Amino acid sequence: MLIHPGFDPVALRVGPLAVHWYGLMYLVGFALFWWLGQRRLRHKPYHTLGWQGRDVEDMLFWGVLGVIVGGRLGYVLFYQPLTYLAQPWRVFAVWEGGMSFHGGLLGVLAAMALWARRQRRSWLQVMDFVAPCVPAGLAAGRIGNFINGELWGRVASADLPWAMVFPAAGPEPRHPSQLYQAGLEGLTLFLLLWWWAPRARYTGEVSAAFLVGYGSLRFVAEYFREPDAHLGLLSLGLSMGQWLSLPLIASGVVLWAWVRWRAPQLR
């Protein structure tokens, strides 16, 4: 049975300034998006449509805004609406923590829609570009959760070789679900999309594959993650993360069917 190392959440101190590991993982995620985006430009159809490096930089800027604003508002609305309704000023207290992937995704969708409109590009084509570049950043974020010793897993058998005690969660061995999620919705989804996306696809198919893939892998990973203490398990014994993943899966299936029904020109 392993014990979480209890990393110092602060990676670097410069006078009164404290740089946290979790914040660094966000920067790593954004850097990975830029690096992968430069390589995505070589994929069909972007290498023939005049897309350039500055487009990746613009999307990154808009995407960062979408992640931060959407992630924070998603956490407020999905996980603790009554708390923030009673104390609305705490919505801006981002140093207290509290970000939602599902809210961040909605924020990115809105941000990319605005950018696509400004650039007079197809929104689905933009999202097809973005989708394979995202999972690597998600993996970085989950590693940040592991370093912080937060969002730990459910109680596991002590016989499980990689079962881990998280001191803040008590003496029971638990699944290191942060690493499960880094491997599933991060590395696995990245490898699948990066291999699959460059081939000739209908516009919107890559976006649909991301929605179905992320939603399904997150749904599975939630069985190993401890539900939020203030929510517990909801209807049908599912966690909030699972309930929020079901609309993603359904949206991906509907988008896939709609794209196929429209039968647009192959890229």
N, C-alpha and C positions, 0 to 999 in steps of 0.2 A: 504494500500500500504506500502510495506516494504522498508527500506533503507539499502543498503549494509553497514555492520559495518565498513568498511574501515580498515581492519586489517593492522598492520605493517607487511610488507612482510619479515622483518628480525625477525627471531624467537629468536636469541641469538647473542650477541656480546661478543667477548673475545678479548680485545685490538683492534687491527686493523682488526681482523677476524670477518666477519659477516656471520652467518649461516641463510640462507633463508628458509622459510616454504616450498617453492616449491622444493628445494633441499632435504629437509627432507622427503617430500612425495615420491620422487624417492627412497630414502633409505627404506621407509616403503614398497613401492612396491617390491623392491628387497628382503626385509626380508620376505614378504608374499610369494613370489615365493619359497624361501628356505623352509619355514615352510610347505607350501602345497606340495612341491615336496617330502619332507620326507614322507608324508602321501600317496602321489600318488604311492610310491614304493610298497604299499600294494595292489594296483589294478592289475587286469589282464592286460597284461601277465607279468608285470615287476617283480612281486614277485617270478616268477618261472624262470626268465631268468638271475638271478644273478646280477641285478642292485643293486647298493649300494648308501649309502649317499654321498660318495665322487663324484659319478657321478652327483648328483644334484648340488654340489658345483662347479664342473667343468663347467656344463652347465650355471650356474649363472654367472661365470666369463666371459665366451664367450658371453653370452647374454647381459651382461652390455656393453661390447665393441660394440656389434651389435646395441644396442639401441642408444648409444651416437653417434657413427659414422654415422649410417644409419639415425637416426632422424635428425641430423644436415644437412647432405647432402640432405636429402629429402626435408627439408624446403628450402634450397638454390635452388634446382632444380625445385620444384613444385610451390613454392610461390613467390620467388623474384629472378629469374635467372638473369634478366638484371641488377639489383642492384649489385649483387655479381660479375657479369661479369665485371662491371665497376670498382669494388673495391674488387678484389679477396682475399686480405689479411683479409677482414672482415669475411670470412668463419670461421676463427679460433677465432673470438671474441664471444665465446659462452656466455660470461657474458652479452651480449646484449639481450639474449633470442633468441628464434626461433628454435622450434623442431617440427617435423612432425611425427605423429603416423605411417602413411603409409610408410615413409622412414625408421622409426625405425623397422617396421615389415620386410621390405626387408633386413635390416641389420641383424636382428635376424635369418631370414631364411638362409642367407649366413653364419653367424657364426655357426649355428647348423649344416649346411652341412659340414663345415670344421671339427667340432668336431666329427660328426658321421663318417666321413672318417678316422680320426685319431684313433677312437675307433673301426672301422670296424663294425659299426652298421648300421641298416637301417635308412635312413634319415627320412622317413615317420613315422617310429616307434618312433624316437626321437621327431618329431613334435607332434605326438599324445600324448606323455608324457607331453610336454610343454604346449599345448593348454589350458587345463583346469586351469592351474596355473597362466595364464596371466591376465584374466579380473579383478581379485582383485587388481592387481597393477595399472590397467588402472583407476579403481575407485579412488584410492589414488591420481593419477595424476590430475584427474578432480577436486578433492577437493582442491588440490594445486592451480589450476586455479581460483577456487572460492575464496579462501583466498586472492589471489593476486588481485581479482577484475578485471580479464582479461577474454578475450574470452566470453564476455557477450552475452545474447540472443537478439533476435529481439524485437522490441517494442510490448508491450502487452497491453491489455485493463486494465485500472485502476481498473476495477471491479474484476479482477482476484485476489483471496485472497493472492496468493504468488508472485504476480508481485513485482518486486524490482527495485529500482532506484540505478544504479551504477553511482556515481558522475563523474567518468572519462568519462562516455558515454553520459552525458547530463541529463536533468531533466525528461526525459520520463521514465515511468515504463517499465520494460523489463522482459522477461522470464529469470529465473536463469538457463540458459541452461547447465552450468557446472554441476549442480546437476542432471539435466535430464540425461546427458551423464554418470555421475557416477552411476546412477540408472539403465540405460539401457545397455550400452556396458560394464559396470562394474559389478554391483551386479546381474542383471537379467541374463546376459550371463554366469557369473560364476556359479550361481545356476543351470542353465540348463545343462551346460557342466559337472559340478561336479556330478550331478545326473545321467547323461546319459553315460558318458565315461567309468565307471568301468564295464559295462556289456560287453558281448562278441561282439566284433566289428571287421569288416574287417580292416586291417592295412590301414590307410589313412582316414578312415571315420571321426574320431574325428577332424583331421585337416580340413577336408572339412566342417564339421559342424561349426567349429570356423570361417572360412572364410565367409561362408554364414551368420552366426549369427551376427558377428561383422559388416560386410558390410551392412546388412539390418538395424540393430539397429542404426548404425551411420548415414545411409541415412535418417532415420526418424528424428533423433535428429537434423540434420542439418536444418530442416525446422523451428526450434525454435532458432537457433544460428545465430547471426549477421555475415554475410559474411565478409571476410577480406576487410578492407577499400580500399586497393590498387587494389583489384581484383573485388569486387562486385559479382553480379550474372553472371554466364557465359551462354553458350548456353542452350536453353530450360528452362531458369530460374533456373538452378541448380547451387549450390555453388561448389567450388573446392573440398571441402570435399566429396560432393556427387559424383562428377565425379570420384574421386579417389576410392570411395567405390564400384562403379559398377564393375571394374575389379576384386575386391575381391570376390564379389558375383558370377560373372561368373566363376572365377577360382575354387571356391568351388563347384559349380555345375558340372563343367567338371571333377574335381578330384573325386567327388562322383561317377559320371557315369563311369569313368575309373576304379576305384577301384571295383565297382560292376561288370563291364564287365570282369575284370581279375579274379574275384571270387577267391581271395587268401584264404588260410586256415583261418578259424575263430580263433581268439585269444583265 
